[in-house]
Amino acid sequence: MAEEDRTAGGMWLAEVLLPLALPGTLTYRVPDGLVAEVAVGAGVTVPLGRRRATGFIAGLRRGEPPPAVAERLRDVIGVARDETPLEPAFVRFLVGAARYYFAPPGEALRVAFPRTARGTIPRRRFVLPGRPPAEGERLGTRQRALLAALSAQGEMAQAEATRELGATPAVLRALAARGLVRFEEREPVDPFAEGTGEPAPTPAPTPAQ
């Protein structure tokens, strides 16, 4: 794109490919201060709900967004300088491969670059035991069930506690207020990153070997 086109007036819109199972890209407005820095294939940080996510620009155009989108349009936060830009041809390949296999394009990106998904996947919240309950302390059925499970296994993902034991947010808040449980948020584990998995045990040789 010519430099004079980059700096001309008008609204620049970026189609951002995120490593999520979305049906397509998400549209963001490019602030004037970033127009000269972005290009197809550039890694960018964008708002996603209440958090930030990292993706790659799959398309860049100047124009007006559809009226239904205009009011909800959000700005690109900045260029993700720790992400190596992708070749535009490779971005087109990812989108084309996803279309060929009837898969979300973000899944193709996640398979190609699993580390990119780490900043996009929400952190997991775990429930851990707090102080032991006092003798005769009044507890509800679900509260007792959760404390028994924590005593047996040491910790439990909050989603699992809610699904299997009926530990609703209200139940958890009540226990936390009394110091009976505490919470811990953890980053998702990247199974492709070095050092994140336990090495497979070496099988013992058989007598025949």
C-alpha positions in Angstrom: 0.0 0.0 0.0 1.4 3.4 -1.0 2.5 5.7 1.8 0.2 8.5 0.7 -2.7 6.0 0.9 -1.7 5.1 4.5 -1.7 8.6 5.7 -4.8 9.8 3.9 -7.9 10.6 5.8 -10.6 8.1 6.5 -11.2 5.2 8.8 -8.9 2.2 8.5 -10.4 -1.2 9.5 -8.4 -4.3 10.3 -9.8 -7.9 10.1 -8.0 -9.6 12.9 -7.5 -13.4 13.0 -7.6 -14.6 16.6 -6.7 -18.2 17.8 -10.3 -18.9 18.8 -13.1 -21.1 17.4 -14.8 -18.1 15.8 -16.6 -18.3 12.4 -14.3 -15.7 10.9 -12.2 -12.6 11.7 -13.1 -9.7 14.0 -13.2 -6.2 12.8 -11.3 -3.5 14.7 -10.7 0.2 14.0 -7.0 1.2 13.5 -6.2 4.4 15.3 -4.4 7.1 13.3 -1.2 6.6 15.3 -1.0 3.0 14.3 -1.9 3.2 10.6 1.7 3.5 9.4 2.8 0.5 11.6 0.2 -2.2 10.6 0.0 -4.4 7.6 -1.5 -7.8 6.7 0.4 -10.4 8.8 1.3 -8.0 11.6 0.7 -9.2 15.1 -1.6 -6.9 17.1 -3.1 -6.7 20.6 -6.8 -6.1 20.6 -9.6 -5.9 23.2 -11.7 -9.0 23.6 -14.5 -8.7 26.1 -12.9 -7.6 29.3 -9.4 -8.9 28.4 -6.8 -8.5 25.7 -5.9 -10.9 23.0 -3.2 -11.3 20.4 -3.9 -12.0 16.8 -2.7 -11.3 13.3 -4.1 -8.9 10.7 -5.8 -10.9 7.9 -7.1 -7.9 6.0 -6.8 -4.1 6.0 -9.1 -1.7 4.3 -10.4 1.8 4.5 -14.1 2.4 4.7 -17.1 2.6 6.9 -18.2 -0.5 9.0 -21.8 -1.7 8.7 -24.2 0.3 10.9 -24.9 -2.7 13.1 -21.2 -2.9 13.9 -20.2 0.8 14.0 -21.5 1.4 17.5 -19.6 -1.6 18.9 -16.4 -1.1 17.0 -13.3 -1.1 19.1 -9.7 0.1 18.5 -6.6 -2.0 18.0 -4.6 -1.5 21.1 -1.1 -1.8 19.6 1.3 -3.8 17.6 2.4 -7.0 19.3 6.2 -6.5 18.9 7.0 -9.9 20.5 5.2 -11.7 17.7 7.0 -12.3 14.4 4.9 -10.9 11.5 3.5 -13.5 9.2 3.8 -13.4 5.5 0.6 -12.3 3.9 0.6 -15.4 1.7 0.8 -17.6 4.8 -2.2 -15.7 6.3 -4.2 -16.4 3.1 -3.1 -20.0 3.3 -4.4 -20.4 6.9 -7.7 -18.8 5.9 -8.0 -20.9 2.8 -7.1 -24.1 4.6 -9.7 -23.4 7.2 -12.3 -22.8 4.5 -11.3 -26.0 2.7 -11.7 -28.1 5.9 -14.9 -26.3 7.1 -13.0 -25.2 10.2 -12.8 -21.9 12.0 -9.8 -19.9 10.7 -8.7 -19.3 14.3 -8.3 -23.0 14.9 -5.9 -23.1 11.9 -3.9 -20.3 13.6 -3.9 -22.1 16.9 -2.6 -25.3 15.4 0.1 -23.4 13.5 1.1 -21.2 16.4 -0.1 -22.7 19.7 1.9 -20.2 21.8 -0.2 -17.4 20.3 -3.3 -18.8 22.0 -1.8 -18.5 25.5 -2.8 -14.8 25.9 -6.2 -15.5 24.6 -7.4 -18.4 26.6 -8.8 -17.2 29.9 -6.9 -18.1 33.1 -8.3 -21.0 35.0 -9.5 -20.5 38.6 -8.9 -23.1 41.2 -10.5 -23.6 44.6 -8.1 -24.5 47.4 -8.7 -25.3 51.1 -8.4 -22.6 53.7 -8.6 -23.0 57.4 -10.2 -26.2 58.7 -13.8 -25.8 59.8 -14.3 -25.4 63.6 -16.1 -28.2 65.4 -19.8 -27.6 65.2 -19.5 -24.9 62.6 -22.7 -24.6 60.6 -22.3 -25.6 56.9 -24.7 -26.3 54.1 -24.8 -29.6 52.3 -23.0 -28.2 49.2 -20.4 -26.5 51.4 -19.7 -29.7 53.2 -19.4 -31.6 50.0 -16.9 -29.1 48.6 -14.8 -29.0 51.7 -14.7 -32.8 51.8 -13.6 -33.0 48.1 -10.9 -30.4 48.8 -9.7 -32.3 51.8 -9.4 -35.4 49.7 -7.8 -34.0 46.6 -6.2 -30.8 47.7 -7.7 -28.5 45.0 -10.4 -28.4 42.4 -11.0 -26.3 39.3 -13.9 -23.9 40.0 -15.7 -25.0 36.9 -15.5 -28.6 38.1 -16.7 -27.7 41.6 -19.7 -26.0 40.2 -20.5 -28.7 37.7 -20.0 -31.7 40.0 -20.8 -30.4 43.4 -23.2 -27.6 42.8 -20.7 -25.1 44.3 -22.3 -21.9 42.9 -20.5 -18.6 43.0 -22.7 -17.7 46.1 -21.6 -20.9 47.9 -17.9 -20.2 47.1 -18.1 -16.5 48.2 -19.7 -17.6 51.5 -16.9 -20.1 52.2 -14.2 -17.6 51.1 -15.6 -14.9 53.4 -15.2 -17.3 56.3 -11.7 -18.3 55.3 -12.7 -21.9 54.5 -11.5 -21.7 50.9 -9.2 -19.6 48.8 -8.8 -19.1 45.1 -5.9 -19.2 42.7 -5.8 -18.2 39.1 -3.4 -19.9 36.7 -2.3 -19.4 33.2 -3.4 -22.1 30.7 -0.7 -24.7 30.1 0.8 -24.8 26.6 1.4 -28.5 25.8 3.7 -27.5 23.0 6.0 -25.3 25.1 9.3 -26.8 26.3 9.3 -28.1 29.8 5.6 -28.1 30.4 5.0 -31.8 30.3 6.3 -34.7 32.4 8.8 -36.9 30.4 7.5 -40.3 29.5 8.9 -43.0 31.8 11.5 -45.2 30.2 10.1 -48.7 29.8 12.0 -51.5 31.6 13.6 -54.1 29.2 12.0 -57.5 29.1 14.2 -60.6 29.8 14.1 -61.3 26.0 15.7 -57.9 25.4 
